[in-house]
Amino acid sequence: MGTILIKNALIVSQNKERNILKGDIFIDGNKIMKIGKCTEDAERVIDASRMIALPGFVNTHAHVAMSHLKGRLDDMPLDMFLEKTFELDGKRTEKGIYNSARLGIDEMISGGITSFADLYYSEDIIARAVKDSGIRGFLSWNTLDEEFTTQNGNPVKNAENFILKHTGENLVTPSIGVQGIYVSSDENYMKTLDVASRHDTIIHTHLAETRKEVYDFVRKSGGKRPTEHLGEIGFLSSRLLAAHSVWVTLSEIRTMAKNGVKVSWNSVSNGKLGVGGIAPVPEMIENSMVVSLGTDSSGSNNALNMFEAMKFSSLWIKNDRWNPAIINSGSVLDMATVNGARALGADRIGSLEPGKLADVVLIDTSQANMTPTNLENAVSNIVYSANPSNVKYVIIDGKVLKDDGKLVHPAQDVDAEEEFY
């Protein structure tokens, strides 16, 4: 690692003040040292005169080892989608998981995602892909009841061993997850909470994604909804990152907020799978919940694209509530950056400030879709006009991983179907 000086950028900081200014960023090692007028000498100088500098995107829900499934699970009913997913997922090898993870990581880096939260088994293989690529990975080993799993050994023990092996690493932050209430008993939930509490990690889970999931549990439990039940058994906590949370009531939102639960909004995936609802994000925000954005997998989204997630989420909720002002571009960009960091308990990323880790994205504003860009419209242009092709530079942990529009360390070309199984 050395020093990098980014000159003359339009800086969108996403700190508490949401400052937007024209200036420089000085990076030393893996930290941002100074923002403003910088005169320091640097080993690398990047002229960002026609670029926006912003914090790297934080994708708070992914299954990156499923990146090879794009185009394989389209346009089918949800039950058929799940059946096909389980069938394809049961054929995996270590080589296939690694190759697919590298494929997805390359896509994320190229599109300005510098950190991602993953939920899967075999996270040890994905951890290797994270370290080989240079992205920042918050990896949750998935647990479920043993009767439903294809994992070797006990899923909770597997998760704890993964945490013990990778705690303290730079790019990999290990944690534990739960697949969902449809394959997890109360015993598994509480064992998961115990592991997370003892090792001080987050818990990453699917929650209230579909109407069927909710009402199947209501019938099974004699009237209790999933989120309501998890609150009663003491599982809800500030450690919990709940992906989807589409089918939650206002009462459940208040319970989640009271317990500090964070939500990952996966609008593109929810829309593609036709879950029949939209996460009640305005009510979550009104109750001071931390809402971030996730892409979900390439099977249920087809793209690991945070620009698409920002725009689609904003437009969908505006249309659903008949109110174009119900959410603004600044709030959506917060969800993709600083809120994502908060959801993961990662206060050293998510904004551009001295002392923060150097995860910086530079967006080219000279292309037609970004012209004109200025202090007044920069944030709106990021959310509503930009796409991954505008990402010129990506810096993660002080290292340039996309340089002048090209990935520095792309995975080897892998395109044969058998390479992912």
Order of alpha helices (4+ residues) and beta strands (2+ residues): beta-beta-beta-beta-beta-beta-alpha-alpha-beta-alpha-beta-alpha-beta-alpha-beta-alpha-alpha-beta-alpha-beta-alpha-alpha-beta-alpha-alpha-alpha-beta-alpha-beta-beta-beta
